[in-house]
Amino acid sequence: MRGKQFPYDSGLLVPFIIKWAKRFPAPKGYRARSIDRRLVASIDIAPTMIDIAGGTKPPKMEGQILFGANAAPRRTYVFGARDRCDETVFRFRTVRDERYRFIRNFTPERPLLQPNEYKQQTYPVWNLLKELGAQGKLTLAQAVLTAPSMPAEELYDTKADPHEIANLVASKAPRHKAALERLRAVLGKWIDETDMGKELEPAEIAAAKGATKKGNGPKGVPLRPAAGAPIR
């Protein structure tokens, strides 16, 4: 339930497998049959391919070159974001280093299981969780998923807690407090410098699931364009 569309490792951490063709010389830094645990973002793939093909990374292109003579230094942090999906509005921003993940939630008053027509129709566990929660049959960790609101900030030690269950924001441990302060500052700087989604969309856009043209949603449900939106 916290995988797709949510800024935890279960939603953002994906396998990245590289197989190099034998007839092409491998770039500097590439090692076959090895595991590289550096932090990589999906936006690093395009500039890496351009460089390997002999091109020049455009000055304004985001992302870093991963291999070869022009490879950038290894990342210290990777970032992620989530806004509206379908008609369901959230605003999450996250940063992760090699050990800790910090999440800032700008819509903490909204529950994780806030209404989403598609998920309600196609995710069997979606409605089951709500039923079990109402019956008091969930564990403490599971009950977090059905809470009426979400934390404004979350901090997880991904080595000690790979499933990101124990929120360490209120921890008194010096190492946790230091990680929180550092990642909070790093994420704030990234938001100030790059975030173009600081304002939520108008309610009518969200209600129309972002549609600007006629069509059908899940199970043939008609989508109505937002008021004032051009119909294409």
C-alpha positions, 0 to 999 in steps of 0.5 A, a space after each residue: 500500500 505504500 509502494 506505488 506512488 509513495 516516497 518510501 524505498 518500496 516506491 522509489 528503490 528499483 533495480 538498475 541492471 546494466 549489461 554491456 555489449 562485448 563488442 564495445 569497450 566498457 566505460 571507465 568505472 563499469 565492472 561486470 558481475 559486480 554490485 555497485 551500491 552508490 546512490 543513483 537517480 533515474 535522471 542520471 540515465 539520459 546524460 550517461 547514455 549521451 556521454 557514452 554515445 560520444 555526445 555532450 550533456 546539455 548544460 541544463 540537463 539534470 542528472 549526472 554521468 555515471 561512467 566514463 572519463 566525464 563521470 560525476 562524483 558519487 551522489 551524497 543524496 537522491 531526491 523524490 517527490 509526489 503530487 496529485 495522482 488521479 484525483 488524489 492530492 498529496 504533496 510529498 518531498 523526500 531525500 535519502 542518503 546511504 542510510 537515512 530517508 527523510 520525508 516532508 509531507 505538506 498535506 499531513 491532514 490527508 490520510 494515506 488511504 484518502 479516496 481514490 476511485 481507481 484504487 477502490 475499484 482495483 486494489 482488494 487490500 485497499 478496502 480490506 484494510 479499512 474494514 479490518 481497521 474499523 474492527 480493530 484487527 490491525 497491528 500497530 504498524 498496520 494501523 498507521 496505514 488507516 490513520 486519519 492523518 499522516 506525520 508532517 515529517 518522517 525519518 527512517 534508518 533504512 539499514 536498521 529498519 529497511 521497511 521504514 516502519 519506525 518513524 525516528 523524527 521524535 527520537 532523542 538519539 544524537 545520531 537520529 537528531 543529527 540526521 534529521 537536522 542535516 536532511 531537513 536542511 538538504 531537502 529545504 535547499 533542494 525545494 527552494 532551488 528546484 521545486 516547481 510544484 509549491 502550490 497545489 492545483 485548483 480543486 476542480 483540476 484534481 476533481 477532473 483527475 487532471 483531464 483536459 479532454 473527454 475520455 473514460 477512466 477505470 471500468 469505463 467511468 467518464 472523465 469530465 474535463 475541469 471547468 474552463 479547461 480546453 477540450 481537445 
